[in-house]
């Protein structure tokens, strides 16, 4: 455990023998290593949950276009540990940030974990969503273009791109402790739907709730 979390073995021993609660980054790594939630390992963290969860919401945007371009750039630029993207296509992000694949590769080289989930363009779910949004096969085409954009980054260890065929209720864009959630509304393109900006707070629920959804989809995906 100490080797995985990158701490001294005596620190892990103190977590166990003295009930000491480690730094949140170490909690995340330990919980992920054991395949459990951090609250299971350190129940005291949950005592903060009720008040903290309401504080996780930073702001609300009525549609995706209302999210400031500077915010996307800032979140992308500052991320050092974890970048997770769950979309069907997400082409807007790569069109607006043409250097993003190279930035993701650089982050992975510096030690970050980068996971990108794209909709499987040949799946029934992508076909159905395209029909619902009124763009038909264009959605599948966008997913293929995004994958093509990502090819330079896919050669870098630490960057993983997978395809999923799940019903996508939300697009998720996670940059370290910030996550932008774009709920999907039936019959409306993702760009016309609201965006919620959450920031992780120890013990709070919402950030972890959405990331569990990401992990659920990741486990059911396949290599692109």
Buried (B, 14 or more C-beta within 10 A) or exposed (E): BBEEBEBEEEBBEBBEEEEEBBEBEBBBBBBBEEEEBBBEBBEEBBEBBEEBBEEBBEEEBEBBEEBEEEBBEEBBEEBEBBBBBBBBBBBBBBEEBEEBBEBBBEBBEEEBEBBBBBBBBEBEBBBEBBEBBEBEEEBBBBBBBBBEBBEEBBEBEBBBBBBBBBEBEBBBBBBBBBBBBBEBEEEEBBEEBBBBBBBBBBBBBBBBEBBEBBEEBBEEBEEB
